Amino acid sequence: MPIAGTTYRYKDKEELLAAALELSVAQYDTAELLTDAARGVTLRGIASDSPPSRDRI
C-alpha cells in the first residue's frame, strides 16, 4: 500500500488511480466501510482535488 507523503513513480494513469483509491479507502474505518457497503454507499471523487465523498448508488 502506498504511504502518504512518499514520492512514487507510476507507469500509467490506471496504476496511479489504483494507488489513490488505496490511500482514500485507508482513511476510513473498516467498520464504517462495511456499514456503508451494507447501505449501498460507495466512495467517489478519487481523482478529484477534494477527499472522496460518499454517495448512494
Residue pairs with C-beta under 8 A, 6 or more apart in sequence:
1 22
1 23
1 26
2 8
2 19
2 22
2 23
4 23
8 19
10 16
10 19
17 46
17 47
20 46
20 47
21 43
21 46
24 43
24 46
24 51
24 52
25 33
25 43
27 51
28 36
28 43
36 42
36 54
39 56
40 56
40 57
41 54
41 55
41 56
41 57
42 54
42 55
42 57
43 52
43 53
43 54
44 52
44 53
44 54
44 55
45 51
45 52
45 53
46 52
